[in-house]
Amino acid sequence: MASTTGQDTVRTLQRALYRAAKADPGRRFHALYDKVYRRDVLECAWVQVRRNAGAPGIDRATVVDVEEYGVSRLLDELAADVKAGVWRPSPARRVLIQKPGVSERRPLSIPTVTAYCRS
């Protein structure tokens, strides 16, 4: 999905924002919202979600569900909603996982892959 060039442009953006923040720790970034719905940023995020191959969130949608729905279609709809200011994150699914070496368990929040392609 995301090409090396797309990943490079996202990395360049991240470095530029990092350098600006380090150069002026008091700086306020007022125009980051438009960076979130850039196609290259969304494609890079999808590649990371796909690579992670984690458990489904509270909506029970899996990576396979998203691929059946259409990754491009999902990213287009997501970008439009974020740009319009109507996108809201879904609640995360909360599970308790065993801590290594002890009988205690710790909470783990699992975000949804998407709110668009519900089964």
C-alpha positions as CSV (number, residue, x, y, z in Angstrom):
1,M,0.0,0.0,0.0
2,A,2.3,2.8,1.1
3,S,5.4,3.1,-1.0
4,T,8.9,3.8,0.2
5,T,8.5,7.3,-1.1
6,G,5.3,7.8,0.9
7,Q,7.1,6.5,4.0
8,D,10.0,8.8,3.3
9,T,7.7,11.9,3.1
10,V,6.0,11.0,6.4
11,R,9.4,10.5,8.0
12,T,10.5,13.9,6.6
13,L,7.4,15.5,8.0
14,Q,8.0,13.9,11.4
15,R,11.6,15.0,11.5
16,A,10.7,18.6,10.6
17,L,8.1,18.7,13.4
18,Y,10.5,17.2,15.8
19,R,13.3,19.7,14.9
20,A,10.9,22.6,15.3
21,A,9.7,21.4,18.7
22,K,13.2,20.8,20.0
23,A,14.4,24.2,18.7
24,D,11.6,26.0,20.5
25,P,10.2,24.0,23.5
26,G,7.5,26.7,24.1
27,R,6.3,26.6,20.5
28,R,2.6,25.8,20.0
29,F,1.7,23.9,16.8
30,H,-1.7,25.2,15.7
31,A,-1.8,23.6,12.2
32,L,-1.2,19.9,12.8
33,Y,-4.8,18.7,12.2
34,D,-4.3,19.0,8.4
35,K,-1.3,16.7,8.6
36,V,-3.3,13.8,10.1
37,Y,-5.5,13.3,7.1
38,R,-2.8,13.5,4.5
39,R,-3.0,10.4,2.3
40,D,0.7,9.4,2.8
41,V,0.3,9.7,6.6
42,L,-2.8,7.6,6.6
43,E,-1.2,5.0,4.3
44,C,1.9,4.8,6.6
45,A,-0.4,4.4,9.6
46,W,-2.3,1.6,7.8
47,V,1.0,-0.2,7.1
48,Q,1.9,-0.1,10.8
49,V,-1.6,-1.4,11.8
50,R,-1.4,-4.2,9.2
51,R,2.1,-5.1,10.4
52,N,1.0,-5.3,14.0
53,A,-1.8,-7.8,13.2
54,G,-3.2,-7.4,16.7
55,A,-6.5,-8.4,18.2
56,P,-9.7,-6.7,17.2
57,G,-11.0,-3.8,19.3
58,I,-14.4,-3.2,20.8
59,D,-16.1,-3.2,17.3
60,R,-14.6,-6.7,16.6
61,A,-13.4,-5.5,13.2
62,T,-10.2,-7.2,12.1
63,V,-7.5,-6.3,9.5
64,V,-9.1,-8.8,7.2
65,D,-12.4,-7.1,7.5
66,V,-10.8,-3.8,6.5
67,E,-9.1,-5.4,3.5
68,E,-12.5,-6.9,2.4
69,Y,-14.1,-3.5,2.9
70,G,-11.3,-1.8,0.9
71,V,-8.3,-0.1,2.4
72,S,-8.4,2.7,-0.1
73,R,-12.1,3.2,0.5
74,L,-11.6,3.3,4.3
75,L,-8.7,5.8,4.1
76,D,-10.7,8.0,1.8
77,E,-13.7,8.0,4.2
78,L,-11.5,8.5,7.2
79,A,-9.6,11.4,5.6
80,A,-13.0,13.1,4.6
81,D,-14.3,12.7,8.2
82,V,-11.2,14.0,9.8
83,K,-11.0,16.9,7.4
84,A,-14.7,17.8,8.1
85,G,-14.0,17.5,11.9
86,V,-16.7,14.9,12.4
87,W,-14.4,11.9,13.2
88,R,-14.4,10.7,16.8
89,P,-12.4,7.8,18.1
90,S,-14.2,4.6,19.3
91,P,-13.7,3.4,22.8
92,A,-10.9,1.0,23.3
93,R,-11.4,-2.6,24.4
94,R,-9.9,-3.3,27.8
95,V,-8.4,-6.6,28.7
96,L,-6.2,-7.8,31.6
97,I,-3.0,-9.5,30.7
98,Q,-0.6,-11.5,32.9
99,K,2.5,-9.7,34.1
100,P,5.6,-11.8,33.6
101,G,6.9,-13.5,36.7
102,V,4.1,-12.5,39.0
103,S,0.5,-13.4,39.6
104,E,-0.7,-9.8,39.0
105,R,-2.4,-8.7,35.8
106,R,-2.1,-5.4,34.1
107,P,-4.7,-3.6,31.9
108,L,-4.2,-3.4,28.1
109,S,-6.3,-1.2,25.9
110,I,-6.9,-2.4,22.3
111,P,-8.1,0.4,19.9
112,T,-10.4,-0.3,17.0
113,V,-9.0,-0.8,13.5
114,T,-11.9,1.2,12.2
115,A,-15.4,2.3,12.8
116,Y,-16.4,2.1,9.1
117,C,-16.5,-1.6,8.2
118,R,-18.6,-3.2,10.9
119,S,-19.6,-6.8,10.3
